[in-house]
Amino acid sequence: MGKIIDCNKVNPASGCTHVVRGETEEELLKNAEVHAREHGIVDVTPELLEQIKANIEDEVTA
Ligand SMILES: [Zn+2]
């Protein structure tokens, strides 16, 4: 089962509806870092990383 991060939950102020996906947590965090750059975030701080990790969910396939 894959894992997802709803960008809107990490940063509701962004108004971004992008969902980051990954097969593993490692891949997911890497993809999240790539997506963060689209928001102009070059350095993922430990605080942001904690916020991202707190929003990791299992992907539910309908
Ligand atoms: Zn986003």
N, CA, C, O and the ligand as a Tripos MOL2 file, in Angstrom:
@<TRIPOS>MOLECULE
protein
  249   247    63     0     0
PROTEIN
NO_CHARGES

@<TRIPOS>ATOM
      1 N           0.8420   -1.2000    0.0000 N.3       1 MET1
      2 CA          0.0000    0.0000    0.0000 C.3       1 MET1
      3 C           0.8760    1.2490    0.0000 C.2       1 MET1
      4 O           1.8540    1.3220    0.7440 O.2       1 MET1
      5 N           0.5360    2.2090   -0.8120 N.am      2 GLY2
      6 CA          1.3010    3.4490   -0.8780 C.3       2 GLY2
      7 C           0.9190    4.4110    0.2290 C.2       2 GLY2
      8 O          -0.0500    4.2130    0.9620 O.2       2 GLY2
      9 N           1.7110    5.4490    0.3180 N.am      3 LYS3
     10 CA          1.4310    6.4690    1.3290 C.3       3 LYS3
     11 C           1.2590    7.8160    0.6440 C.2       3 LYS3
     12 O           1.8380    8.0700   -0.4120 O.2       3 LYS3
     13 N           0.4600    8.6670    1.2550 N.am      4 ILE4
     14 CA          0.1950    9.9830    0.6660 C.3       4 ILE4
     15 C           0.3290   11.1020    1.6990 C.2       4 ILE4
     16 O           0.2040   10.8820    2.9040 O.2       4 ILE4
     17 N           0.5860   12.2980    1.1920 N.am      5 ILE5
     18 CA          0.5420   13.4980    2.0200 C.3       5 ILE5
     19 C          -0.3220   14.5090    1.2690 C.2       5 ILE5
     20 O          -0.0480   14.8530    0.1200 O.2       5 ILE5
     21 N          -1.3650   14.9740    1.9430 N.am      6 ASP6
     22 CA         -2.2230   16.0030    1.3740 C.3       6 ASP6
     23 C          -1.5700   17.3550    1.6560 C.2       6 ASP6
     24 O          -1.5180   17.7980    2.8040 O.2       6 ASP6
     25 N          -1.0710   18.0080    0.6000 N.am      7 CYS7
     26 CA         -0.3660   19.2810    0.7720 C.3       7 CYS7
     27 C          -1.2070   20.2960    1.5350 C.2       7 CYS7
     28 O          -0.6900   21.0670    2.3440 O.2       7 CYS7
     29 N          -2.4860   20.2850    1.2730 N.am      8 ASN8
     30 CA         -3.3920   21.2320    1.9130 C.3       8 ASN8
     31 C          -3.4450   21.0660    3.4310 C.2       8 ASN8
     32 O          -3.7330   22.0160    4.1600 O.2       8 ASN8
     33 N          -3.1590   19.8280    3.9030 N.am      9 LYS9
     34 CA         -3.1930   19.5860    5.3510 C.3       9 LYS9
     35 C          -1.9020   20.0450    6.0170 C.2       9 LYS9
     36 O          -1.8950   20.4760    7.1700 O.2       9 LYS9
     37 N          -0.8020   19.9410    5.2570 N.am     10 VAL10
     38 CA          0.4770   20.3870    5.8060 C.3      10 VAL10
     39 C           0.5010   21.9060    5.8870 C.2      10 VAL10
     40 O           0.9650   22.4850    6.8690 O.2      10 VAL10
     41 N          -0.0150   22.5440    4.8240 N.am     11 ASN11
     42 CA         -0.0220   23.9990    4.7840 C.3      11 ASN11
     43 C          -1.3430   24.5080    4.2150 C.2      11 ASN11
     44 O          -1.4270   24.8330    3.0310 O.2      11 ASN11
     45 N          -2.3920   24.5780    5.0720 N.am     12 PRO12
     46 CA         -3.7240   25.0070    4.6100 C.3      12 PRO12
     47 C          -3.7000   26.3830    3.9550 C.2      12 PRO12
     48 O          -4.5250   26.6770    3.0890 O.2      12 PRO12
     49 N          -2.7560   27.2260    4.3670 N.am     13 ALA13
     50 CA         -2.6830   28.5860    3.8380 C.3      13 ALA13
     51 C          -2.2900   28.6100    2.3680 C.2      13 ALA13
     52 O          -2.5380   29.5940    1.6720 O.2      13 ALA13
     53 N          -1.6730   27.5180    1.8920 N.am     14 SER14
     54 CA         -1.1920   27.4950    0.5110 C.3      14 SER14
     55 C          -2.3300   27.3790   -0.4920 C.2      14 SER14
     56 O          -2.2030   27.8060   -1.6400 O.2      14 SER14
     57 N          -3.4520   26.7940   -0.0480 N.am     15 GLY15
     58 CA         -4.5680   26.5820   -0.9510 C.3      15 GLY15
     59 C          -4.2470   25.5480   -2.0130 C.2      15 GLY15
     60 O          -4.9280   25.4660   -3.0350 O.2      15 GLY15
     61 N          -3.2100   24.7600   -1.7700 N.am     16 CYS16
     62 CA         -2.7450   23.7690   -2.7330 C.3      16 CYS16
     63 C          -3.4620   22.4430   -2.5000 C.2      16 CYS16
     64 O          -3.5810   21.9770   -1.3670 O.2      16 CYS16
     65 N          -3.9340   21.8490   -3.5850 N.am     17 THR17
     66 CA         -4.6690   20.5850   -3.4440 C.3      17 THR17
     67 C          -3.8520   19.3970   -3.9290 C.2      17 THR17
     68 O          -4.3850   18.3060   -4.1310 O.2      17 THR17
     69 N          -2.5480   19.6170   -4.1160 N.am     18 HIS18
     70 CA         -1.6790   18.5500   -4.5970 C.3      18 HIS18
     71 C          -1.5510   17.4540   -3.5370 C.2      18 HIS18
     72 O          -1.4300   17.7330   -2.3440 O.2      18 HIS18
     73 N          -1.5810   16.2190   -3.9960 N.am     19 VAL19
     74 CA         -1.3770   15.0900   -3.0900 C.3      19 VAL19
     75 C          -0.0770   14.4030   -3.4980 C.2      19 VAL19
     76 O           0.0640   13.9340   -4.6270 O.2      19 VAL19
     77 N           0.8730   14.3520   -2.5580 N.am     20 VAL20
     78 CA          2.1590   13.7070   -2.8040 C.3      20 VAL20
     79 C           2.0020   12.2130   -2.5110 C.2      20 VAL20
     80 O           1.4430   11.8140   -1.4900 O.2      20 VAL20
     81 N           2.5190   11.3940   -3.4510 N.am     21 ARG21
     82 CA          2.4020    9.9440   -3.2720 C.3      21 ARG21
     83 C           3.7740    9.2750   -3.2420 C.2      21 ARG21
     84 O           4.7430    9.7890   -3.8000 O.2      21 ARG21
     85 N           3.8370    8.1330   -2.5890 N.am     22 GLY22
     86 CA          5.0690    7.3640   -2.5740 C.3      22 GLY22
     87 C           4.7810    5.9380   -2.1480 C.2      22 GLY22
     88 O           3.8530    5.6800   -1.3820 O.2      22 GLY22
     89 N           5.5910    5.0110   -2.6550 N.am     23 GLU23
     90 CA          5.4030    3.6050   -2.2940 C.3      23 GLU23
     91 C           5.8920    3.3280   -0.8800 C.2      23 GLU23
     92 O           5.3520    2.4850   -0.1630 O.2      23 GLU23
     93 N           6.9470    4.0770   -0.4970 N.am     24 THR24
     94 CA          7.5040    3.9340    0.8450 C.3      24 THR24
     95 C           7.5900    5.3150    1.4820 C.2      24 THR24
     96 O           7.4500    6.3350    0.8070 O.2      24 THR24
     97 N           7.8240    5.3310    2.7950 N.am     25 GLU25
     98 CA          7.9210    6.6210    3.4720 C.3      25 GLU25
     99 C           9.1080    7.4100    2.9370 C.2      25 GLU25
    100 O           9.0500    8.6330    2.8080 O.2      25 GLU25
    101 N          10.1810    6.6960    2.6300 N.am     26 GLU26
    102 CA         11.3800    7.3340    2.1070 C.3      26 GLU26
    103 C          11.0840    8.0360    0.7790 C.2      26 GLU26
    104 O          11.4440    9.1950    0.5760 O.2      26 GLU26
    105 N          10.4160    7.3000   -0.1220 N.am     27 GLU27
    106 CA         10.0720    7.8560   -1.4310 C.3      27 GLU27
    107 C           9.0830    9.0090   -1.2690 C.2      27 GLU27
    108 O           9.1670   10.0230   -1.9620 O.2      27 GLU27
    109 N           8.1610    8.8310   -0.3510 N.am     28 LEU28
    110 CA          7.1500    9.8590   -0.1010 C.3      28 LEU28
    111 C           7.7920   11.1690    0.3630 C.2      28 LEU28
    112 O           7.4360   12.2460   -0.1150 O.2      28 LEU28
    113 N           8.7370   11.0680    1.2940 N.am     29 LEU29
    114 CA          9.3940   12.2630    1.8150 C.3      29 LEU29
    115 C          10.2430   12.9370    0.7470 C.2      29 LEU29
    116 O          10.3680   14.1610    0.7120 O.2      29 LEU29
    117 N          10.8250   12.1120   -0.1280 N.am     30 LYS30
    118 CA         11.6210   12.6550   -1.2290 C.3      30 LYS30
    119 C          10.7140   13.4260   -2.1870 C.2      30 LYS30
    120 O          11.0550   14.5230   -2.6290 O.2      30 LYS30
    121 N           9.5620   12.8460   -2.5010 N.am     31 ASN31
    122 CA          8.6040   13.5110   -3.3840 C.3      31 ASN31
    123 C           8.0400   14.7750   -2.7410 C.2      31 ASN31
    124 O           7.7620   15.7620   -3.4220 O.2      31 ASN31
    125 N           7.8770   14.7290   -1.4200 N.am     32 ALA32
    126 CA          7.3590   15.8930   -0.6970 C.3      32 ALA32
    127 C           8.3680   17.0400   -0.7760 C.2      32 ALA32
    128 O           7.9940   18.2060   -0.9000 O.2      32 ALA32
    129 N           9.6550   16.6840   -0.7020 N.am     33 GLU33
    130 CA         10.7030   17.6960   -0.7850 C.3      33 GLU33
    131 C          10.6910   18.3510   -2.1650 C.2      33 GLU33
    132 O          10.8410   19.5660   -2.2920 O.2      33 GLU33
    133 N          10.5100   17.5280   -3.1880 N.am     34 VAL34
    134 CA         10.4340   18.0450   -4.5570 C.3      34 VAL34
    135 C           9.2320   18.9770   -4.6910 C.2      34 VAL34
    136 O           9.3250   20.0440   -5.2990 O.2      34 VAL34
    137 N           8.1030   18.5610   -4.1160 N.am     35 HIS35
    138 CA          6.9060   19.3960   -4.2030 C.3      35 HIS35
    139 C           7.0770   20.6930   -3.4210 C.2      35 HIS35
    140 O           6.5770   21.7390   -3.8370 O.2      35 HIS35
    141 N           7.7760   20.6330   -2.2970 N.am     36 ALA36
    142 CA          7.9990   21.8260   -1.4660 C.3      36 ALA36
    143 C           8.7120   22.9070   -2.2720 C.2      36 ALA36
    144 O           8.4740   24.0990   -2.0760 O.2      36 ALA36
    145 N           9.5930   22.4790   -3.1820 N.am     37 ARG37
    146 CA         10.3290   23.4440   -4.0080 C.3      37 ARG37
    147 C           9.3760   24.2260   -4.8990 C.2      37 ARG37
    148 O           9.6400   25.3800   -5.2350 O.2      37 ARG37
    149 N           8.2640   23.5970   -5.2820 N.am     38 GLU38
    150 CA          7.2770   24.2900   -6.1020 C.3      38 GLU38
    151 C           6.6130   25.4080   -5.3090 C.2      38 GLU38
    152 O           6.0150   26.3210   -5.8760 O.2      38 GLU38
    153 N           6.7310   25.3180   -3.9780 N.am     39 HIS39
    154 CA          6.2000   26.3710   -3.1210 C.3      39 HIS39
    155 C           7.3050   27.3430   -2.7200 C.2      39 HIS39
    156 O           7.1070   28.2200   -1.8780 O.2      39 HIS39
    157 N           8.4670   27.1710   -3.3370 N.am     40 GLY40
    158 CA          9.5780   28.0650   -3.0300 C.3      40 GLY40
    159 C          10.3350   27.6870   -1.7720 C.2      40 GLY40
    160 O          11.1790   28.4400   -1.2880 O.2      40 GLY40
    161 N          10.0160   26.4860   -1.2380 N.am     41 ILE41
    162 CA         10.7170   26.0270   -0.0360 C.3      41 ILE41
    163 C          11.9310   25.1990   -0.4700 C.2      41 ILE41
    164 O          11.7990   24.0660   -0.9330 O.2      41 ILE41
    165 N          13.1000   25.7880   -0.3090 N.am     42 VAL42
    166 CA         14.3230   25.1120   -0.7450 C.3      42 VAL42
    167 C          14.8580   24.2080    0.3570 C.2      42 VAL42
    168 O          15.2980   23.0880    0.1000 O.2      42 VAL42
    169 N          14.8150   24.7110    1.5850 N.am     43 ASP43
    170 CA         15.2970   23.9290    2.7180 C.3      43 ASP43
    171 C          14.1280   23.4250    3.5380 C.2      43 ASP43
    172 O          13.3310   24.2080    4.0540 O.2      43 ASP43
    173 N          14.0340   22.1050    3.6520 N.am     44 VAL44
    174 CA         12.9950   21.5310    4.5000 C.3      44 VAL44
    175 C          13.5590   21.4860    5.9180 C.2      44 VAL44
    176 O          14.4450   20.6860    6.2200 O.2      44 VAL44
    177 N          13.0410   22.3450    6.7740 N.am     45 THR45
    178 CA         13.5310   22.4220    8.1550 C.3      45 THR45
    179 C          13.0170   21.2280    8.9530 C.2      45 THR45
    180 O          12.0300   20.6030    8.5660 O.2      45 THR45
    181 N          13.6880   20.9040   10.0750 N.am     46 PRO46
    182 CA         13.2010   19.8110   10.9300 C.3      46 PRO46
    183 C          11.7590   20.0230   11.3580 C.2      46 PRO46
    184 O          10.9940   19.0680   11.4860 O.2      46 PRO46
    185 N          11.3900   21.2880   11.5790 N.am     47 GLU47
    186 CA         10.0170   21.6000   11.9840 C.3      47 GLU47
    187 C           9.0310   21.2430   10.8810 C.2      47 GLU47
    188 O           7.9750   20.6620   11.1330 O.2      47 GLU47
    189 N           9.4000   21.6080    9.6380 N.am     48 LEU48
    190 CA          8.5320   21.3040    8.5000 C.3      48 LEU48
    191 C           8.4550   19.7900    8.2780 C.2      48 LEU48
    192 O           7.3990   19.2440    7.9610 O.2      48 LEU48
    193 N           9.5980   19.1340    8.4540 N.am     49 LEU49
    194 CA          9.6360   17.6850    8.2820 C.3      49 LEU49
    195 C           8.6980   16.9950    9.2710 C.2      49 LEU49
    196 O           8.0000   16.0450    8.9180 O.2      49 LEU49
    197 N           8.6890   17.4870   10.5230 N.am     50 GLU50
    198 CA          7.7950   16.9220   11.5280 C.3      50 GLU50
    199 C           6.3400   17.1250   11.1270 C.2      50 GLU50
    200 O           5.4980   16.2440   11.2970 O.2      50 GLU50
    201 N           6.0670   18.3260   10.5840 N.am     51 GLN51
    202 CA          4.7180   18.6620   10.1470 C.3      51 GLN51
    203 C           4.2910   17.7570    8.9930 C.2      51 GLN51
    204 O           3.1480   17.3060    8.9270 O.2      51 GLN51
    205 N           5.2350   17.5020    8.0840 N.am     52 ILE52
    206 CA          4.9640   16.6320    6.9370 C.3      52 ILE52
    207 C           4.6920   15.2120    7.4250 C.2      52 ILE52
    208 O           3.7230   14.5740    7.0170 O.2      52 ILE52
    209 N           5.5710   14.7300    8.3110 N.am     53 LYS53
    210 CA          5.4320   13.3570    8.8150 C.3      53 LYS53
    211 C           4.1190   13.1520    9.5620 C.2      53 LYS53
    212 O           3.5270   12.0730    9.5160 O.2      53 LYS53
    213 N           3.6700   14.2070   10.2550 N.am     54 ALA54
    214 CA          2.4280   14.1240   11.0260 C.3      54 ALA54
    215 C           1.2150   13.9650   10.1150 C.2      54 ALA54
    216 O           0.1380   13.5620   10.5550 O.2      54 ALA54
    217 N           1.4100   14.2920    8.8260 N.am     55 ASN55
    218 CA          0.2920   14.2450    7.8830 C.3      55 ASN55
    219 C           0.3540   13.0860    6.8970 C.2      55 ASN55
    220 O          -0.4040   13.0390    5.9290 O.2      55 ASN55
    221 N           1.2690   12.1490    7.1550 N.am     56 ILE56
    222 CA          1.3680   10.9800    6.2830 C.3      56 ILE56
    223 C           0.1620   10.0660    6.5190 C.2      56 ILE56
    224 O          -0.1880    9.7420    7.6540 O.2      56 ILE56
    225 N          -0.4510    9.6710    5.4260 N.am     57 GLU57
    226 CA         -1.6080    8.7680    5.5240 C.3      57 GLU57
    227 C          -1.4160    7.5970    4.5830 C.2      57 GLU57
    228 O          -0.6950    7.6980    3.5900 O.2      57 GLU57
    229 N          -2.0570    6.4940    4.8960 N.am     58 ASP58
    230 CA         -2.0440    5.3570    3.9810 C.3      58 ASP58
    231 C          -2.9770    5.6600    2.8180 C.2      58 ASP58
    232 O          -4.0820    6.1680    3.0080 O.2      58 ASP58
    233 N          -2.5180    5.3430    1.6150 N.am     59 GLU59
    234 CA         -3.3650    5.5870    0.4590 C.3      59 GLU59
    235 C          -4.4980    4.5670    0.4380 C.2      59 GLU59
    236 O          -4.2820    3.3570    0.5070 O.2      59 GLU59
    237 N          -5.6930    5.0920    0.3420 N.am     60 VAL60
    238 CA         -6.8650    4.2170    0.3110 C.3      60 VAL60
    239 C          -7.3370    4.0900   -1.1220 C.2      60 VAL60
    240 O          -7.7460    5.0670   -1.7490 O.2      60 VAL60
    241 N          -7.2750    2.8690   -1.6310 N.am     61 THR61
    242 CA         -7.7210    2.6530   -3.0000 C.3      61 THR61
    243 C          -9.1710    2.2070   -2.9810 C.2      61 THR61
    244 O          -9.5160    1.1810   -2.3950 O.2      61 THR61
    245 N         -10.0020    2.9840   -3.6230 N.am     62 ALA62
    246 CA        -11.4360    2.7320   -3.6160 C.3      62 ALA62
    247 C         -11.7960    1.5580   -4.5240 C.2      62 ALA62
    248 O         -12.9690    1.2030   -4.6400 O.2      62 ALA62
    249 ZN          1.5090   22.0310   -2.5530 Zn       63 ZN63
@<TRIPOS>BOND
     1     1     2 1
     2     2     3 1
     3     3     4 2
     4     3     5 am
     5     5     6 1
     6     6     7 1
     7     7     8 2
     8     7     9 am
     9     9    10 1
    10    10    11 1
    11    11    12 2
    12    11    13 am
    13    13    14 1
    14    14    15 1
    15    15    16 2
    16    15    17 am
    17    17    18 1
    18    18    19 1
    19    19    20 2
    20    19    21 am
    21    21    22 1
    22    22    23 1
    23    23    24 2
    24    23    25 am
    25    25    26 1
    26    26    27 1
    27    27    28 2
    28    27    29 am
    29    29    30 1
    30    30    31 1
    31    31    32 2
    32    31    33 am
    33    33    34 1
    34    34    35 1
    35    35    36 2
    36    35    37 am
    37    37    38 1
    38    38    39 1
    39    39    40 2
    40    39    41 am
    41    41    42 1
    42    42    43 1
    43    43    44 2
    44    43    45 am
    45    45    46 1
    46    46    47 1
    47    47    48 2
    48    47    49 am
    49    49    50 1
    50    50    51 1
    51    51    52 2
    52    51    53 am
    53    53    54 1
    54    54    55 1
    55    55    56 2
    56    55    57 am
    57    57    58 1
    58    58    59 1
    59    59    60 2
    60    59    61 am
    61    61    62 1
    62    62    63 1
    63    63    64 2
    64    63    65 am
    65    65    66 1
    66    66    67 1
    67    67    68 2
    68    67    69 am
    69    69    70 1
    70    70    71 1
    71    71    72 2
    72    71    73 am
    73    73    74 1
    74    74    75 1
    75    75    76 2
    76    75    77 am
    77    77    78 1
    78    78    79 1
    79    79    80 2
    80    79    81 am
    81    81    82 1
    82    82    83 1
    83    83    84 2
    84    83    85 am
    85    85    86 1
    86    86    87 1
    87    87    88 2
    88    87    89 am
    89    89    90 1
    90    90    91 1
    91    91    92 2
    92    91    93 am
    93    93    94 1
    94    94    95 1
    95    95    96 2
    96    95    97 am
    97    97    98 1
    98    98    99 1
    99    99   100 2
   100    99   101 am
   101   101   102 1
   102   102   103 1
   103   103   104 2
   104   103   105 am
   105   105   106 1
   106   106   107 1
   107   107   108 2
   108   107   109 am
   109   109   110 1
   110   110   111 1
   111   111   112 2
   112   111   113 am
   113   113   114 1
   114   114   115 1
   115   115   116 2
   116   115   117 am
   117   117   118 1
   118   118   119 1
   119   119   120 2
   120   119   121 am
   121   121   122 1
   122   122   123 1
   123   123   124 2
   124   123   125 am
   125   125   126 1
   126   126   127 1
   127   127   128 2
   128   127   129 am
   129   129   130 1
   130   130   131 1
   131   131   132 2
   132   131   133 am
   133   133   134 1
   134   134   135 1
   135   135   136 2
   136   135   137 am
   137   137   138 1
   138   138   139 1
   139   139   140 2
   140   139   141 am
   141   141   142 1
   142   142   143 1
   143   143   144 2
   144   143   145 am
   145   145   146 1
   146   146   147 1
   147   147   148 2
   148   147   149 am
   149   149   150 1
   150   150   151 1
   151   151   152 2
   152   151   153 am
   153   153   154 1
   154   154   155 1
   155   155   156 2
   156   155   157 am
   157   157   158 1
   158   158   159 1
   159   159   160 2
   160   159   161 am
   161   161   162 1
   162   162   163 1
   163   163   164 2
   164   163   165 am
   165   165   166 1
   166   166   167 1
   167   167   168 2
   168   167   169 am
   169   169   170 1
   170   170   171 1
   171   171   172 2
   172   171   173 am
   173   173   174 1
   174   174   175 1
   175   175   176 2
   176   175   177 am
   177   177   178 1
   178   178   179 1
   179   179   180 2
   180   179   181 am
   181   181   182 1
   182   182   183 1
   183   183   184 2
   184   183   185 am
   185   185   186 1
   186   186   187 1
   187   187   188 2
   188   187   189 am
   189   189   190 1
   190   190   191 1
   191   191   192 2
   192   191   193 am
   193   193   194 1
   194   194   195 1
   195   195   196 2
   196   195   197 am
   197   197   198 1
   198   198   199 1
   199   199   200 2
   200   199   201 am
   201   201   202 1
   202   202   203 1
   203   203   204 2
   204   203   205 am
   205   205   206 1
   206   206   207 1
   207   207   208 2
   208   207   209 am
   209   209   210 1
   210   210   211 1
   211   211   212 2
   212   211   213 am
   213   213   214 1
   214   214   215 1
   215   215   216 2
   216   215   217 am
   217   217   218 1
   218   218   219 1
   219   219   220 2
   220   219   221 am
   221   221   222 1
   222   222   223 1
   223   223   224 2
   224   223   225 am
   225   225   226 1
   226   226   227 1
   227   227   228 2
   228   227   229 am
   229   229   230 1
   230   230   231 1
   231   231   232 2
   232   231   233 am
   233   233   234 1
   234   234   235 1
   235   235   236 2
   236   235   237 am
   237   237   238 1
   238   238   239 1
   239   239   240 2
   240   239   241 am
   241   241   242 1
   242   242   243 1
   243   243   244 2
   244   243   245 am
   245   245   246 1
   246   246   247 1
   247   247   248 2
@<TRIPOS>SUBSTRUCTURE
     1 MET1         2 RESIDUE 1 A MET
     2 GLY2         6 RESIDUE 1 A GLY
     3 LYS3        10 RESIDUE 1 A LYS
     4 ILE4        14 RESIDUE 1 A ILE
     5 ILE5        18 RESIDUE 1 A ILE
     6 ASP6        22 RESIDUE 1 A ASP
     7 CYS7        26 RESIDUE 1 A CYS
     8 ASN8        30 RESIDUE 1 A ASN
     9 LYS9        34 RESIDUE 1 A LYS
    10 VAL10       38 RESIDUE 1 A VAL
    11 ASN11       42 RESIDUE 1 A ASN
    12 PRO12       46 RESIDUE 1 A PRO
    13 ALA13       50 RESIDUE 1 A ALA
    14 SER14       54 RESIDUE 1 A SER
    15 GLY15       58 RESIDUE 1 A GLY
    16 CYS16       62 RESIDUE 1 A CYS
    17 THR17       66 RESIDUE 1 A THR
    18 HIS18       70 RESIDUE 1 A HIS
    19 VAL19       74 RESIDUE 1 A VAL
    20 VAL20       78 RESIDUE 1 A VAL
    21 ARG21       82 RESIDUE 1 A ARG
    22 GLY22       86 RESIDUE 1 A GLY
    23 GLU23       90 RESIDUE 1 A GLU
    24 THR24       94 RESIDUE 1 A THR
    25 GLU25       98 RESIDUE 1 A GLU
    26 GLU26      102 RESIDUE 1 A GLU
    27 GLU27      106 RESIDUE 1 A GLU
    28 LEU28      110 RESIDUE 1 A LEU
    29 LEU29      114 RESIDUE 1 A LEU
    30 LYS30      118 RESIDUE 1 A LYS
    31 ASN31      122 RESIDUE 1 A ASN
    32 ALA32      126 RESIDUE 1 A ALA
    33 GLU33      130 RESIDUE 1 A GLU
    34 VAL34      134 RESIDUE 1 A VAL
    35 HIS35      138 RESIDUE 1 A HIS
    36 ALA36      142 RESIDUE 1 A ALA
    37 ARG37      146 RESIDUE 1 A ARG
    38 GLU38      150 RESIDUE 1 A GLU
    39 HIS39      154 RESIDUE 1 A HIS
    40 GLY40      158 RESIDUE 1 A GLY
    41 ILE41      162 RESIDUE 1 A ILE
    42 VAL42      166 RESIDUE 1 A VAL
    43 ASP43      170 RESIDUE 1 A ASP
    44 VAL44      174 RESIDUE 1 A VAL
    45 THR45      178 RESIDUE 1 A THR
    46 PRO46      182 RESIDUE 1 A PRO
    47 GLU47      186 RESIDUE 1 A GLU
    48 LEU48      190 RESIDUE 1 A LEU
    49 LEU49      194 RESIDUE 1 A LEU
    50 GLU50      198 RESIDUE 1 A GLU
    51 GLN51      202 RESIDUE 1 A GLN
    52 ILE52      206 RESIDUE 1 A ILE
    53 LYS53      210 RESIDUE 1 A LYS
    54 ALA54      214 RESIDUE 1 A ALA
    55 ASN55      218 RESIDUE 1 A ASN
    56 ILE56      222 RESIDUE 1 A ILE
    57 GLU57      226 RESIDUE 1 A GLU
    58 ASP58      230 RESIDUE 1 A ASP
    59 GLU59      234 RESIDUE 1 A GLU
    60 VAL60      238 RESIDUE 1 A VAL
    61 THR61      242 RESIDUE 1 A THR
    62 ALA62      246 RESIDUE 1 A ALA
    63 ZN63       249 GROUP 0 **** ****
